[in-house]
Amino acid sequence: MKKNINVGIGKRIRSQREYMHLTREQFAEMIEISPQFLADIESGKKGMSFTTLQKLCSSLGVSCDYIVLGKTADSDTSNLKEMINNIDAEYLPLAEELLKTFIKTIAKAEHK
């Protein structure tokens, strides 16, 4: 049973890592583990500590619920978080202003 859970966890990690166009080496460095350990996690051969899980989820912009259980939030903001995480730092203020404007526009439209 434990191995099946680890396989599912590993598949979700690998899928998200690849979605973000990160190599195993790049991602392992980001979360401060070895590429081999990441390979073992992704293949379901090994589990990980809670600290590693937190770093991993934060770096991938997904919830622990998604990685561990495969559950997405009802409002599923993980794709939005991923997009924001992939924006160059110099463009983040512009993205923030655009999002604020969009939210204000929606709020005004709902009150009409």
Kinemage of the C-alpha trace (Angstrom):
@kinemage 1
@onewidth
@group {chain A} dominant
@subgroup {mainchain}
@vectorlist {calphas} color= white
{ca met a 1} P 0.000 0.000 0.000
{ca lys a 2} L 2.738 2.464 0.991
{ca lys a 3} L 4.578 1.863 -2.281
{ca asn a 4} L 1.417 2.607 -4.309
{ca ile a 5} L 1.021 5.912 -2.472
{ca asn a 6} L 4.661 6.795 -3.156
{ca val a 7} L 4.220 5.983 -6.857
{ca gly a 8} L 1.252 8.365 -7.119
{ca ile a 9} L 3.136 11.071 -5.247
{ca gly a 10} L 6.149 10.606 -7.497
{ca lys a 11} L 4.065 10.812 -10.676
{ca arg a 12} L 2.459 14.082 -9.563
{ca ile a 13} L 5.840 15.568 -8.641
{ca arg a 14} L 7.403 14.595 -11.955
{ca ser a 15} L 4.408 15.836 -13.929
{ca gln a 16} L 4.466 19.214 -12.188
{ca arg a 17} L 8.258 19.514 -12.514
{ca glu a 18} L 8.077 18.790 -16.236
{ca tyr a 19} L 5.163 21.206 -16.633
{ca met a 20} L 7.427 23.895 -15.196
{ca his a 21} L 10.189 22.902 -17.647
{ca leu a 22} L 12.641 22.011 -14.886
{ca thr a 23} L 15.220 19.281 -15.246
{ca arg a 24} L 15.606 16.830 -12.415
{ca glu a 25} L 18.985 18.398 -11.632
{ca gln a 26} L 17.606 21.946 -11.555
{ca phe a 27} L 14.693 21.013 -9.335
{ca ala a 28} L 16.798 18.892 -6.975
{ca glu a 29} L 19.115 21.856 -6.475
{ca met a 30} L 16.141 24.151 -5.781
{ca ile a 31} L 14.839 21.911 -3.001
{ca glu a 32} L 18.288 20.994 -1.698
{ca ile a 33} L 18.302 17.254 -2.369
{ca ser a 34} L 20.377 15.102 -4.709
{ca pro a 35} L 19.144 14.372 -8.241
{ca gln a 36} L 19.286 10.644 -7.410
{ca phe a 37} L 17.057 11.099 -4.356
{ca leu a 38} L 14.598 13.091 -6.482
{ca ala a 39} L 14.646 10.293 -9.071
{ca asp a 40} L 13.880 7.780 -6.304
{ca ile a 41} L 10.997 9.938 -5.038
{ca glu a 42} L 9.579 10.393 -8.546
{ca ser a 43} L 9.743 6.646 -9.219
{ca gly a 44} L 8.055 5.845 -5.909
{ca lys a 45} L 11.070 3.985 -4.525
{ca lys a 46} L 11.507 6.375 -1.591
{ca gly a 47} L 9.442 8.720 0.521
{ca met a 48} L 10.530 12.107 1.826
{ca ser a 49} L 10.536 14.193 4.976
{ca phe a 50} L 7.888 16.794 5.682
{ca thr a 51} L 10.538 19.506 5.249
{ca thr a 52} L 11.365 18.226 1.762
{ca leu a 53} L 7.657 18.002 0.940
{ca gln a 54} L 7.162 21.631 2.001
{ca lys a 55} L 10.102 22.835 -0.116
{ca leu a 56} L 8.910 20.778 -3.040
{ca cys a 57} L 5.328 22.065 -2.915
{ca ser a 58} L 6.440 25.653 -2.456
{ca ser a 59} L 8.839 25.431 -5.392
{ca leu a 60} L 6.229 23.811 -7.637
{ca gly a 61} L 3.477 26.202 -6.552
{ca val a 62} L 1.107 23.401 -5.543
{ca ser a 63} L -0.507 22.310 -2.293
{ca cys a 64} L 0.649 19.380 -0.193
{ca asp a 65} L -2.875 17.970 -0.652
{ca tyr a 66} L -2.298 17.800 -4.381
{ca ile a 67} L 1.100 16.100 -4.124
{ca val a 68} L 0.146 13.655 -1.362
{ca leu a 69} L -3.515 12.967 -2.145
{ca gly a 70} L -3.965 14.146 -5.717
{ca lys a 71} L -6.628 16.615 -4.562
{ca thr a 72} L -6.926 20.025 -6.121
{ca ala a 73} L -8.596 22.975 -4.438
{ca asp a 74} L -12.208 23.650 -5.359
{ca ser a 75} L -11.170 26.915 -6.937
{ca asp a 76} L -7.957 25.290 -8.211
{ca thr a 77} L -5.526 28.158 -8.178
{ca ser a 78} L -2.509 25.938 -8.777
{ca asn a 79} L -2.347 26.811 -12.489
{ca leu a 80} L -2.481 30.510 -11.657
{ca lys a 81} L 0.297 30.073 -9.103
{ca glu a 82} L 2.382 28.197 -11.654
{ca met a 83} L 1.959 30.962 -14.205
{ca ile a 84} L 2.942 33.602 -11.662
{ca asn a 85} L 5.967 31.569 -10.569
{ca asn a 86} L 7.136 31.464 -14.184
{ca ile a 87} L 7.001 35.244 -14.708
{ca asp a 88} L 10.342 37.045 -14.735
{ca ala a 89} L 10.770 39.110 -11.563
{ca glu a 90} L 10.902 42.359 -13.509
{ca tyr a 91} L 7.338 41.766 -14.781
{ca leu a 92} L 5.759 40.794 -11.447
{ca pro a 93} L 4.640 44.354 -10.556
{ca leu a 94} L 2.886 44.641 -13.922
{ca ala a 95} L 1.222 41.253 -13.463
{ca glu a 96} L 0.045 42.307 -10.005
{ca glu a 97} L -1.457 45.545 -11.343
{ca leu a 98} L -3.207 43.701 -14.178
{ca leu a 99} L -4.681 41.196 -11.737
{ca lys a 100} L -5.869 43.958 -9.389
{ca thr a 101} L -7.538 45.758 -12.295
{ca phe a 102} L -9.178 42.532 -13.445
{ca ile a 103} L -10.522 41.794 -9.949
{ca lys a 104} L -11.884 45.346 -9.582
{ca thr a 105} L -13.589 45.054 -12.978
{ca ile a 106} L -15.245 41.788 -11.973
{ca ala a 107} L -16.384 43.283 -8.656
{ca lys a 108} L -17.942 46.280 -10.435
{ca ala a 109} L -19.694 44.040 -12.962
{ca glu a 110} L -21.153 41.879 -10.195
{ca his a 111} L -22.605 44.920 -8.411
{ca lys a 112} L -24.494 46.246 -11.444
